[in-house]
Amino acid sequence: MSCHRCESLCVAHPIRLPSDLRKALVVARSNLADGTIREVPRADPQTAQRPFSSVEINGPWDDVFSFHFECQSCGEHFTLTSENYHGKGGEWVSTSQGAK
């Protein structure tokens, strides 16, 4: 369940266009900077990827990525995924939104 710090992030935001991805990257980066969320590194070394902070807002982007975050106040989890190579898109989603 979200808290007052992260409730505005608890939306399902589909990524269909590069501009959608740029917006999601800006929102995630802003919330990382102000301490609302933190990146949760992948535990499995087979699926590890570079840190979110190295992703450029305007690209170039990796072919596929999946970043995980959590609210530093309540622990709500968020995922930003995108399949950029074929342009299939992705999404920003919170745990509570993904469960609906």
N, CA, C and O of each residue as an XYZ file, in Angstrom:
400
protein
N       0.839     -1.177      0.000
C       0.000      0.000      0.000
C       0.881      1.236      0.000
O       1.872      1.289      0.728
N       0.541      2.213     -0.792
C       1.357      3.410     -0.929
C       1.157      4.380      0.231
O       0.217      4.256      1.016
N       2.068      5.350      0.315
C       2.000      6.382      1.344
C       1.897      7.749      0.669
O       1.873      7.843     -0.558
N       1.838      8.793      1.470
C       1.705     10.142      0.909
C       2.895     10.530      0.037
O       2.745     11.350     -0.870
N       4.072      9.963      0.287
C       5.252     10.316     -0.513
C       5.217      9.714     -1.912
O       5.696     10.333     -2.862
N       4.655      8.511     -2.050
C       4.723      7.830     -3.344
C       3.375      7.652     -4.034
O       3.315      7.057     -5.110
N       2.298      8.150     -3.445
C       0.978      7.877     -4.020
C       0.833      8.373     -5.458
O       0.104      7.771     -6.247
N       1.522      9.471     -5.810
C       1.407      9.969     -7.183
C       2.122      9.061     -8.184
O       1.890      9.167     -9.388
N       2.980      8.176     -7.702
C       3.680      7.229     -8.574
C       2.898      5.943     -8.781
O       3.259      5.125     -9.627
N       1.836      5.760     -8.022
C       1.056      4.520     -8.073
C       0.034      4.567     -9.196
O      -1.176      4.540     -8.971
N       0.555      4.636    -10.398
C      -0.264      4.644    -11.602
C       0.338      3.635    -12.575
O       1.542      3.380    -12.555
N      -0.490      3.081    -13.405
C       0.008      2.256    -14.501
C       0.191      3.192    -15.687
O      -0.781      3.754    -16.194
N       1.417      3.360    -16.125
C       1.741      4.278    -17.211
C       2.308      3.458    -18.372
O       3.467      3.045    -18.330
N       1.496      3.219    -19.409
C       2.011      2.449    -20.547
C       3.052      3.254    -21.325
O       2.958      4.477    -21.427
N       4.028      2.560    -21.864
C       5.055      3.188    -22.689
C       4.894      2.645    -24.098
O       5.195      1.484    -24.376
N       4.417      3.501    -24.968
C       4.179      3.103    -26.358
C       5.070      3.860    -27.339
O       5.354      3.385    -28.439
N       5.503      5.045    -26.919
C       6.307      5.914    -27.776
C       7.575      6.333    -27.044
O       7.611      6.297    -25.814
N       8.609      6.727    -27.769
C       9.808      7.228    -27.098
C       9.513      8.378    -26.124
O      10.158      8.479    -25.081
N       8.565      9.228    -26.448
C       8.220     10.337    -25.538
C       7.633      9.817    -24.226
O       7.848     10.426    -23.177
N       6.896      8.705    -24.263
C       6.376      8.087    -23.035
C       7.528      7.585    -22.162
O       7.510      7.740    -20.941
N       8.519      6.987    -22.802
C       9.670      6.486    -22.063
C      10.462      7.640    -21.459
O      10.877      7.573    -20.302
N      10.671      8.699    -22.240
C      11.388      9.865    -21.704
C      10.684     10.415    -20.470
O      11.335     10.742    -19.478
N       9.367     10.517    -20.525
C       8.602     11.043    -19.385
C       8.788     10.141    -18.161
O       9.004     10.637    -17.055
N       8.707      8.834    -18.352
C       8.881      7.893    -17.239
C      10.288      7.983    -16.662
O      10.463      7.920    -15.445
N      11.285      8.128    -17.517
C      12.663      8.266    -17.048
C      12.840      9.541    -16.222
O      13.497      9.519    -15.181
N      12.262     10.640    -16.678
C      12.354     11.913    -15.951
C      11.670     11.803    -14.589
O      12.217     12.258    -13.585
N      10.488     11.208    -14.546
C       9.754     11.070    -13.281
C      10.536     10.182    -12.313
O      10.674     10.517    -11.136
N      11.045      9.062    -12.802
C      11.824      8.169    -11.933
C      13.073      8.874    -11.424
O      13.381      8.813    -10.234
N      13.784      9.533    -12.310
C      15.021     10.219    -11.909
C      14.736     11.314    -10.886
O      15.491     11.476     -9.928
N      13.666     12.058    -11.079
C      13.290     13.120    -10.142
C      12.971     12.556     -8.763
O      13.367     13.125     -7.745
N      12.254     11.437     -8.736
C      11.881     10.830     -7.458
C      13.057     10.129     -6.784
O      13.076      9.996     -5.560
N      14.019      9.687     -7.551
C      15.259      9.174     -6.971
C      16.037     10.325     -6.334
O      16.560     10.197     -5.227
N      16.104     11.445     -7.045
C      16.872     12.598     -6.569
C      16.311     13.178     -5.277
O      17.071     13.603     -4.407
N      14.984     13.199     -5.146
C      14.407     13.791     -3.932
C      14.243     12.780     -2.798
O      13.740     13.118     -1.726
N      14.674     11.533     -3.041
C      14.660     10.520     -1.986
C      13.338      9.812     -1.775
O      13.177      9.079     -0.800
N      12.382     10.020     -2.679
C      11.104      9.320     -2.555
C      11.280      7.825     -2.783
O      10.744      7.009     -2.033
N      12.033      7.470     -3.821
C      12.273      6.067     -4.146
C      13.771      5.800     -4.197
O      14.588      6.718     -4.270
N      14.107      4.506     -4.156
C      15.493      4.087     -4.361
C      15.468      2.919     -5.336
O      14.490      2.176     -5.410
N      16.555      2.769     -6.081
C      16.659      1.640     -7.000
C      16.930      0.371     -6.211
O      17.728      0.369     -5.273
N      16.262     -0.703     -6.595
C      16.471     -2.009     -5.976
C      17.265     -2.843     -6.973
O      16.743     -3.230     -8.018
N      18.535     -3.121     -6.649
C      19.351     -3.906     -7.579
C      18.813     -5.324     -7.725
O      18.218     -5.870     -6.796
N      19.025     -5.908     -8.886
C      18.640     -7.288     -9.143
C      19.529     -8.211     -8.339
O      20.750     -8.056     -8.343
N      18.942     -9.155     -7.659
C      19.694    -10.100     -6.837
C      20.403    -11.155     -7.689
O      21.484    -11.623     -7.332
N      19.799    -11.520     -8.798
C      20.342    -12.564     -9.656
C      21.389    -11.966    -10.606
O      21.036    -11.136    -11.444
N      22.645    -12.355    -10.503
C      23.675    -11.792    -11.379
C      23.427    -12.066    -12.861
O      23.941    -11.342    -13.714
N      22.650    -13.096    -13.177
C      22.327    -13.408    -14.572
C      21.437    -12.346    -15.201
O      21.472    -12.145    -16.415
N      20.637    -11.660    -14.380
C      19.718    -10.656    -14.912
C      20.140     -9.237    -14.539
O      19.407     -8.283    -14.802
N      21.304     -9.094    -13.933
C      21.774     -7.764    -13.537
C      22.009     -6.900    -14.774
O      22.354     -7.404    -15.843
N      21.821     -5.633    -14.615
C      22.061     -4.685    -15.699
C      22.714     -3.447    -15.116
O      22.901     -3.340    -13.904
N      23.055     -2.527    -15.977
C      23.713     -1.319    -15.489
C      22.767     -0.520    -14.608
O      21.553     -0.701    -14.692
N      23.293      0.357    -13.767
C      22.427      1.130    -12.864
C      21.522      2.098    -13.631
O      21.871      2.586    -14.706
N      20.367      2.355    -13.053
C      19.420      3.274    -13.670
C      20.052      4.642    -13.913
O      19.761      5.291    -14.918
N      20.908      5.078    -13.006
C      21.520      6.408    -13.128
C      22.336      6.566    -14.408
O      22.604      7.694    -14.822
N      22.735      5.473    -15.042
C      23.508      5.556    -16.278
C      22.640      5.634    -17.532
O      23.165      5.801    -18.632
N      21.336      5.517    -17.384
C      20.426      5.582    -18.530
C      20.214      7.052    -18.910
O      19.807      7.866    -18.080
N      20.491      7.372    -20.159
C      20.317      8.737    -20.654
C      18.846      8.991    -20.984
O      18.168      8.128    -21.544
N      18.369     10.163    -20.638
C      16.969     10.521    -20.889
C      16.632     10.438    -22.375
O      15.557      9.959    -22.737
N      17.531     10.895    -23.234
C      17.257     10.920    -24.675
C      17.915      9.782    -25.437
O      18.016      9.832    -26.663
N      18.362      8.758    -24.725
C      18.969      7.614    -25.370
C      20.432      7.874    -25.669
O      20.958      8.927    -25.309
N      21.088      6.946    -26.312
C      20.530      5.672    -26.755
C      20.205      4.763    -25.571
O      20.846      4.829    -24.523
N      19.209      3.925    -25.760
C      18.753      3.024    -24.708
C      19.148      1.593    -25.042
O      19.302      1.225    -26.207
N      19.307      0.792    -23.986
C      19.535     -0.633    -24.190
C      18.319     -1.215    -24.916
O      17.230     -0.642    -24.876
N      18.516     -2.355    -25.576
C      17.417     -2.990    -26.313
C      16.244     -3.304    -25.400
O      15.087     -3.105    -25.773
N      16.542     -3.791    -24.213
C      15.516     -4.168    -23.237
C      16.026     -3.767    -21.867
O      17.206     -3.945    -21.565
N      15.149     -3.228    -21.039
C      15.533     -3.037    -19.646
C      14.346     -3.163    -18.721
O      13.190     -3.010    -19.113
N      14.681     -3.451    -17.470
C      13.691     -3.584    -16.412
C      14.345     -3.108    -15.122
O      15.256     -3.752    -14.601
N      13.875     -1.982    -14.615
C      14.420     -1.415    -13.393
C      13.382     -1.516    -12.285
O      12.183     -1.365    -12.520
N      13.862     -1.773    -11.080
C      12.989     -1.940     -9.926
C      13.328     -0.884     -8.883
O      14.496     -0.588     -8.629
N      12.283     -0.328     -8.287
C      12.430      0.731     -7.295
C      11.508      0.432     -6.122
O      10.582     -0.372     -6.227
N      11.781      1.102     -4.995
C      10.856      1.013     -3.876
C      10.807      2.354     -3.167
O      11.783      3.104     -3.141
N       9.648      2.634     -2.594
C       9.461      3.842     -1.797
C      10.311      3.713     -0.543
O      10.313      2.669      0.109
N      11.028      4.772     -0.209
C      11.877      4.726      0.975
C      11.081      4.889      2.268
O      11.609      4.664      3.357
N       9.806      5.283      2.146
C       8.985      5.431      3.343
C       8.144      4.196      3.645
O       8.120      3.721      4.781
N       7.453      3.676      2.626
C       6.507      2.584      2.888
C       6.884      1.253      2.245
O       6.285      0.226      2.562
N       7.862      1.255      1.352
C       8.292      0.014      0.723
C       7.510     -0.384     -0.519
O       7.755     -1.457     -1.071
N       6.577      0.445     -0.975
C       5.845      0.150     -2.227
C       6.869     -0.072     -3.337
O       7.856      0.657     -3.433
N       6.630     -1.081     -4.174
C       7.553     -1.409     -5.261
C       7.030     -0.893     -6.589
O       5.824     -0.855     -6.835
N       7.971     -0.495     -7.440
C       7.671      0.033     -8.770
C       8.615     -0.616     -9.772
O       9.759     -0.937     -9.449
N       8.120     -0.805    -10.990
C       8.929     -1.373    -12.050
C       8.797     -0.519    -13.305
O       7.700     -0.113    -13.687
N       9.920     -0.258    -13.927
C       9.962      0.425    -15.220
C      10.564     -0.551    -16.213
O      11.734     -0.916    -16.099
N       9.770     -0.974    -17.184
C      10.236     -1.905    -18.202
C      10.062     -1.289    -19.579
O       9.157     -0.486    -19.810
N      10.941     -1.677    -20.485
C      10.804     -1.205    -21.863
C      11.551     -2.139    -22.799
O      12.672     -2.558    -22.513
N      10.924     -2.459    -23.913
C      11.540     -3.252    -24.972
C      11.722     -2.281    -26.133
O      10.781     -1.992    -26.871
N      12.936     -1.788    -26.279
C      13.203     -0.693    -27.211
C      13.628     -1.142    -28.599
O      13.422     -0.413    -29.569
N      14.206     -2.304    -28.712
C      14.743     -2.756    -29.993
C      13.642     -2.924    -31.041
O      13.761     -2.419    -32.158
N      12.584     -3.627    -30.684
C      11.479     -3.839    -31.618
C      10.364     -2.806    -31.442
O       9.390     -2.806    -32.196
N      10.507     -1.935    -30.454
C       9.501     -0.900    -30.233
C       8.207     -1.416    -29.630
O       7.145     -0.834    -29.850
N       8.282     -2.501    -28.871
C       7.067     -3.064    -28.276
C       6.605     -2.306    -27.053
O       5.516     -2.562    -26.539
N       7.423     -1.366    -26.573
C       7.012     -0.537    -25.444
C       7.272     -1.185    -24.109
O       8.106     -2.081    -23.974
N       6.544     -0.714    -23.137
C       6.724     -1.195    -21.783
C       5.758     -0.500    -20.858
O       4.657     -0.124    -21.261
N       6.177     -0.325    -19.592
C       5.294      0.332    -18.644
C       6.037      0.727    -17.377
O       7.086      0.177    -17.039
N       5.456      1.697    -16.694
C       5.798      2.020    -15.301
C       4.608      1.507    -14.517
O       3.468      1.851    -14.829
N       4.849      0.696    -13.512
C       3.735      0.144    -12.750
C       4.163     -0.047    -11.295
O       5.314     -0.371    -11.004
N       3.215      0.160    -10.402
C       3.470     -0.100     -8.975
C       2.952     -1.492     -8.658
O       2.138     -2.049     -9.395
N       3.428     -2.042     -7.563
C       2.983     -3.346     -7.127
C       1.461     -3.373     -6.984
O       0.807     -4.316     -7.428
N       0.907     -2.341     -6.367
C      -0.535     -2.323     -6.155
C      -1.293     -2.186     -7.479
O      -2.378     -2.750     -7.620
N      -0.747     -1.450     -8.446
C      -1.396     -1.327     -9.747
C      -1.290     -2.616    -10.539
O      -2.239     -3.015    -11.213
N      -0.130     -3.274    -10.461
C       0.080     -4.516    -11.190
C      -0.807     -5.639    -10.695
O      -1.097     -6.578    -11.436
N      -1.236     -5.548     -9.454
C      -2.072     -6.599     -8.860
C      -3.541     -6.438     -9.215
O      -4.347     -7.333     -8.958
N      -3.890     -5.309     -9.800
C      -5.299     -5.064    -10.127
C      -5.713     -5.735    -11.405
O      -6.868     -5.624    -11.816
